[in-house]
Amino acid sequence: MIFYKSITICNLFAYYGKQSVDFEAKDGKPLYLIYGNNGFGKTSFIRSMKLLFLGSGLNKGEVPSAISNFVDKNRGKFTPKVFLLGSGGEKIWEGALNKQACSEEQNEYFVELLLEQDGSEITIKRSWKKFPDLQETFLFIQNGRTFENEEAQEMCERLLPSQFVEFFIFDGEEIEAMADEISTELKEKIQNMLNISVLDTLISQTEKLKSDLTGQNFRNKEDRNKYKDLLMEIDSKNRNKDLKQNELDYFLREKEKLENSLTIASEKRDALIKNSGKEEAQIQKDIQTAKNNIDNAQNQIKSSQEEVLFIGLDELMKEICERLADVSNVSNLSQEELEKLCDFSAEYLHENHYKDISVATLARQLNDTFDKFLTNSSQDKIFGSISGLIKFKEIYQGTIISQKLFTQSVLSYKANNDNLKDLQRRLDDTLANQSIQNNIKSIDEEILTLRTKISSSQNEISSLEQTLNDLSKSIADCETDIAYLEDKIKRDDRISEKLEIAEILIENFKNYKQERINLITRELKTKVLSYYKKLITNDNVCSIEIADFALSLKNANNEVISAKNQSAGQKQAISISIFWALSELSGRYLPLIIDTPLARMDTTNRSNIIQNYYFNASNQIIVLPHDGEFRRNEYEVAKDKIASIYKIKNSENRSNAYIENCEINEILGE
């Protein structure tokens, strides 16, 4: 069992000087309340504790992702130095080191935790100095033995692995955001916490051993070199594929956000139109129909134009026309018509197609001229002797349908475009209210911007999907070559037995991994749903499905419920349920530190969380509420389980936070 005895913060974030809080263990009382108003130092307390376990990355050159999340993501990537000292400019990050201490050129900044583990005292301390050079030191002291930096981090990992930190030290906003990412970013965290990733490492290491064994024993030097090159190539392509997949996932999420914004803007615009009168609503409906028809016509034009344009036949057309021009007895087709026929080449149509959309006449002329040309070719031996004419006939005959579709699509586009302009004029005349017009115009501009961004995102998505497809094909080709070379080397009796053992190990690891995933998935699904029902008793979530560690919520009709559409309180409840279940399945019962856990809950659900989660999730739960969420009612529910109460106080400039023991009446009144 682990129990946090004291926490000291010195010159970090809102805490100036050495500020300590002591926790006294009391049987049957797991709750420690540290009250604080918003902006007084609750978030600084949480951040300091995360910084203790994860560090700023100063010694590694990169800020850990869970730490960089402190900073607004829109401000870009921060270096450890900027994270600690702050940045300038318009988008200011004030830095992790306390502003007042920095201005006074103080040189002591640290966070220290004293804990007890099964009767043994452990001190964990992470500290920074500004001068002569910015440096970070990490200490882990147990039974009189001191470990520093990398060794200290290794010892700390045994106590609380870095990938688990966010599950045992979190705030209300983070757990709400976690629910929004329930089907994406949560997957990796679950696998890490339940040691699934360890199996991936074992599989990867065994596969590397197999590759090394194979590569070192090729009889043929050329095959050996080729094998090594293929391994390097496939490794490089797999890394590139992972990067591209990450990019694709990002653009898919961005596109989804933009489409949601577009839907909201369109609904808002429709509402304005509807409120301005039924006539405007009908016109708007007709406008949307015309736009849809235009989109359909454009798509049909694009799908048929390749065949209509005879791409690739330019040179053949010119050659045919030049040879016909040299024949004096060709009377049925004039030189002017021959030149016109040459003008109907791919290049000509491609250049002029979109300049004048009413090219129906051009298309009909093209049809008539080609018909006449083909009639001559069947009656006149001179036409029939021209090289390539048979190929020309075959291609032309195959494009007649596409040509008709092309013509119809062009006419449809023009008609609907004219109709759209007329409808827009009618709409402008109908909207007499200037304020409504201005609002609609503003929303139209927003919609246009969103559509442009969606189109840009779709282009990126299409490009990345094509790149991923090409990489997958290339990787498959490499794997085929590798399999062939491995088959050759297996014929060597000296290594065949070792290779067989490696393959058996890989297969067994994979089978065990899948069996463990199946088992954990069943247990996780049952526990999460059970805990959720305890936290929120009256809710539309009736079942939970888990596929590849991506969770989905379902209602009584077995329909998927979007986590993003749930209330803030529901999001917190589902995230807490996941944390609770994972903690049990991982076999780790560490102290919990939770900031602003009940702000978005109603009274009933607050009581449920206190009685079911706080009283059972751990032997020590340090809660940082404000007096508006953990009120008298919540106190009455929890008072028999409360060990101590504290209050965060701060100066007017919010840079001198400190923590004191206090009575509940000092916070909530009589």
Secondary structure in CASP SS format (residue, H / E / C, confidence):
PFRMAT SS
TARGET T0000
AUTHOR 0000-0000-0000
METHOD secondary structure of the structure
MODEL  1
M C 1.00
I E 1.00
F E 1.00
Y E 1.00
K E 1.00
S E 1.00
I E 1.00
T E 1.00
I E 1.00
C E 1.00
N E 1.00
L E 1.00
F C 1.00
A C 1.00
Y E 1.00
Y E 1.00
G E 1.00
K E 1.00
Q E 1.00
S E 1.00
V E 1.00
D E 1.00
F C 1.00
E C 1.00
A C 1.00
K C 1.00
D C 1.00
G C 1.00
K C 1.00
P C 1.00
L E 1.00
Y E 1.00
L E 1.00
I E 1.00
Y E 1.00
G C 1.00
N C 1.00
N C 1.00
G C 1.00
F C 1.00
G C 1.00
K H 1.00
T H 1.00
S H 1.00
F H 1.00
I H 1.00
R H 1.00
S H 1.00
M H 1.00
K H 1.00
L H 1.00
L H 1.00
F H 1.00
L H 1.00
G C 1.00
S C 1.00
G C 1.00
L C 1.00
N C 1.00
K C 1.00
G C 1.00
E C 1.00
V C 1.00
P C 1.00
S H 1.00
A H 1.00
I H 1.00
S H 1.00
N C 1.00
F C 1.00
V C 1.00
D C 1.00
K H 1.00
N H 1.00
R H 1.00
G C 1.00
K C 1.00
F C 1.00
T C 1.00
P H 1.00
K H 1.00
V H 1.00
F H 1.00
L H 1.00
L H 1.00
G C 1.00
S C 1.00
G C 1.00
G C 1.00
E C 1.00
K C 1.00
I C 1.00
W C 1.00
E C 1.00
G C 1.00
A C 1.00
L E 1.00
N C 1.00
K H 1.00
Q H 1.00
A H 1.00
C H 1.00
S H 1.00
E C 1.00
E C 1.00
Q C 1.00
N C 1.00
E C 1.00
Y E 1.00
F E 1.00
V E 1.00
E E 1.00
L E 1.00
L E 1.00
L E 1.00
E E 1.00
Q E 1.00
D C 1.00
G C 1.00
S E 1.00
E E 1.00
I E 1.00
T E 1.00
I E 1.00
K E 1.00
R E 1.00
S E 1.00
W E 1.00
K E 1.00
K C 1.00
F C 1.00
P C 1.00
D C 1.00
L C 1.00
Q E 1.00
E E 1.00
T E 1.00
F E 1.00
L E 1.00
F E 1.00
I E 1.00
Q E 1.00
N C 1.00
G C 1.00
R E 1.00
T E 1.00
F E 1.00
E E 1.00
N H 1.00
E H 1.00
E H 1.00
A H 1.00
Q H 1.00
E H 1.00
M H 1.00
C H 1.00
E H 1.00
R H 1.00
L H 1.00
L C 1.00
P C 1.00
S H 1.00
Q H 1.00
F H 1.00
V H 1.00
E H 1.00
F H 1.00
F H 1.00
I E 1.00
F E 1.00
D E 1.00
G H 1.00
E H 1.00
E H 1.00
I H 1.00
E H 1.00
A H 1.00
M H 1.00
A H 1.00
D H 1.00
E C 1.00
I C 1.00
S C 1.00
T C 1.00
E H 1.00
L H 1.00
K H 1.00
E H 1.00
K H 1.00
I H 1.00
Q H 1.00
N H 1.00
M H 1.00
L C 1.00
N C 1.00
I H 1.00
S H 1.00
V H 1.00
L H 1.00
D H 1.00
T H 1.00
L H 1.00
I H 1.00
S H 1.00
Q H 1.00
T H 1.00
E H 1.00
K H 1.00
L H 1.00
K H 1.00
S H 1.00
D H 1.00
L H 1.00
T H 1.00
G H 1.00
Q H 1.00
N C 1.00
F C 1.00
R C 1.00
N C 1.00
K H 1.00
E H 1.00
D H 1.00
R H 1.00
N H 1.00
K H 1.00
Y H 1.00
K H 1.00
D H 1.00
L H 1.00
L H 1.00
M H 1.00
E H 1.00
I H 1.00
D H 1.00
S H 1.00
K H 1.00
N H 1.00
R H 1.00
N H 1.00
K H 1.00
D H 1.00
L H 1.00
K H 1.00
Q H 1.00
N H 1.00
E H 1.00
L H 1.00
D H 1.00
Y H 1.00
F H 1.00
L H 1.00
R H 1.00
E H 1.00
K H 1.00
E H 1.00
K H 1.00
L H 1.00
E H 1.00
N H 1.00
S H 1.00
L H 1.00
T H 1.00
I H 1.00
A H 1.00
S H 1.00
E H 1.00
K H 1.00
R H 1.00
D H 1.00
A H 1.00
L H 1.00
I H 1.00
K H 1.00
N H 1.00
S C 1.00
G C 1.00
K H 1.00
E H 1.00
E H 1.00
A H 1.00
Q H 1.00
I H 1.00
Q H 1.00
K H 1.00
D H 1.00
I H 1.00
Q H 1.00
T H 1.00
A H 1.00
K H 1.00
N H 1.00
N H 1.00
I H 1.00
D H 1.00
N H 1.00
A H 1.00
Q H 1.00
N H 1.00
Q H 1.00
I H 1.00
K H 1.00
S H 1.00
S H 1.00
Q H 1.00
E H 1.00
E H 1.00
V H 1.00
L C 1.00
F C 1.00
I C 1.00
G C 1.00
L C 1.00
D H 1.00
E H 1.00
L H 1.00
M H 1.00
K H 1.00
E H 1.00
I H 1.00
C H 1.00
E H 1.00
R H 1.00
L H 1.00
A H 1.00
D C 1.00
V C 1.00
S C 1.00
N C 1.00
V C 1.00
S C 1.00
N C 1.00
L C 1.00
S C 1.00
Q H 1.00
E H 1.00
E H 1.00
L H 1.00
E H 1.00
K H 1.00
L H 1.00
C H 1.00
D H 1.00
F C 1.00
S C 1.00
A H 1.00
E H 1.00
Y H 1.00
L H 1.00
H H 1.00
E H 1.00
N H 1.00
H C 1.00
Y C 1.00
K C 1.00
D C 1.00
I C 1.00
S C 1.00
V C 1.00
A H 1.00
T H 1.00
L H 1.00
A H 1.00
R H 1.00
Q H 1.00
L H 1.00
N H 1.00
D H 1.00
T H 1.00
F H 1.00
D H 1.00
K H 1.00
F H 1.00
L H 1.00
T H 1.00
N H 1.00
S H 1.00
S H 1.00
Q H 1.00
D C 1.00
K H 1.00
I H 1.00
F H 1.00
G H 1.00
S C 1.00
I C 1.00
S C 1.00
G C 1.00
L H 1.00
I H 1.00
K H 1.00
F H 1.00
K H 1.00
E H 1.00
I H 1.00
Y H 1.00
Q H 1.00
G H 1.00
T H 1.00
I H 1.00
I H 1.00
S H 1.00
Q H 1.00
K H 1.00
L H 1.00
F H 1.00
T H 1.00
Q H 1.00
S H 1.00
V H 1.00
L H 1.00
S H 1.00
Y H 1.00
K H 1.00
A H 1.00
N H 1.00
N H 1.00
D H 1.00
N H 1.00
L H 1.00
K H 1.00
D H 1.00
L H 1.00
Q H 1.00
R H 1.00
R H 1.00
L H 1.00
D H 1.00
D H 1.00
T H 1.00
L C 1.00
A C 1.00
N C 1.00
Q H 1.00
S H 1.00
I H 1.00
Q H 1.00
N H 1.00
N H 1.00
I H 1.00
K H 1.00
S H 1.00
I H 1.00
D H 1.00
E H 1.00
E H 1.00
I H 1.00
L H 1.00
T H 1.00
L H 1.00
R H 1.00
T H 1.00
K H 1.00
I H 1.00
S H 1.00
S H 1.00
S H 1.00
Q H 1.00
N H 1.00
E H 1.00
I H 1.00
S H 1.00
S H 1.00
L H 1.00
E H 1.00
Q H 1.00
T H 1.00
L H 1.00
N H 1.00
D H 1.00
L H 1.00
S H 1.00
K H 1.00
S H 1.00
I H 1.00
A H 1.00
D H 1.00
C H 1.00
E H 1.00
T H 1.00
D H 1.00
I H 1.00
A H 1.00
Y H 1.00
L H 1.00
E H 1.00
D H 1.00
K H 1.00
I H 1.00
K C 1.00
R C 1.00
D C 1.00
D H 1.00
R H 1.00
I H 1.00
S H 1.00
E H 1.00
K H 1.00
L H 1.00
E H 1.00
I H 1.00
A H 1.00
E H 1.00
I H 1.00
L H 1.00
I H 1.00
E H 1.00
N H 1.00
F H 1.00
K H 1.00
N H 1.00
Y H 1.00
K H 1.00
Q H 1.00
E H 1.00
R H 1.00
I H 1.00
N H 1.00
L H 1.00
I H 1.00
T H 1.00
R H 1.00
E H 1.00
L H 1.00
K H 1.00
T H 1.00
K H 1.00
V H 1.00
L H 1.00
S H 1.00
Y H 1.00
Y H 1.00
K H 1.00
K H 1.00
L H 1.00
I C 1.00
T C 1.00
N C 1.00
D C 1.00
N C 1.00
V C 1.00
C C 1.00
S E 1.00
I E 1.00
E E 1.00
I E 1.00
A E 1.00
D C 1.00
F C 1.00
A E 1.00
L E 1.00
S E 1.00
L E 1.00
K E 1.00
N C 1.00
A C 1.00
N C 1.00
N C 1.00
E C 1.00
V E 1.00
I E 1.00
S C 1.00
A H 1.00
K H 1.00
N H 1.00
Q C 1.00
S C 1.00
A H 1.00
G H 1.00
Q H 1.00
K H 1.00
Q H 1.00
A H 1.00
I H 1.00
S H 1.00
I H 1.00
S H 1.00
I H 1.00
F H 1.00
W H 1.00
A H 1.00
L H 1.00
S H 1.00
E H 1.00
L H 1.00
S H 1.00
G C 1.00
R C 1.00
Y C 1.00
L C 1.00
P C 1.00
L E 1.00
I E 1.00
I E 1.00
D E 1.00
T C 1.00
P C 1.00
L C 1.00
A C 1.00
R C 1.00
M C 1.00
D C 1.00
T H 1.00
T H 1.00
N H 1.00
R H 1.00
S H 1.00
N H 1.00
I H 1.00
I H 1.00
Q H 1.00
N H 1.00
Y H 1.00
Y H 1.00
F C 1.00
N C 1.00
A C 1.00
S C 1.00
N C 1.00
Q C 1.00
I E 1.00
I E 1.00
V E 1.00
L E 1.00
P C 1.00
H C 1.00
D C 1.00
G C 1.00
E C 1.00
F C 1.00
R C 1.00
R H 1.00
N H 1.00
E H 1.00
Y H 1.00
E H 1.00
V H 1.00
A H 1.00
K H 1.00
D H 1.00
K H 1.00
I E 1.00
A E 1.00
S E 1.00
I E 1.00
Y E 1.00
K E 1.00
I E 1.00
K E 1.00
N C 1.00
S C 1.00
E C 1.00
N C 1.00
R C 1.00
S C 1.00
N C 1.00
A E 1.00
Y E 1.00
I E 1.00
E E 1.00
N E 1.00
C C 1.00
E C 1.00
I H 1.00
N H 1.00
E H 1.00
I H 1.00
L H 1.00
G C 1.00
E C 1.00
END
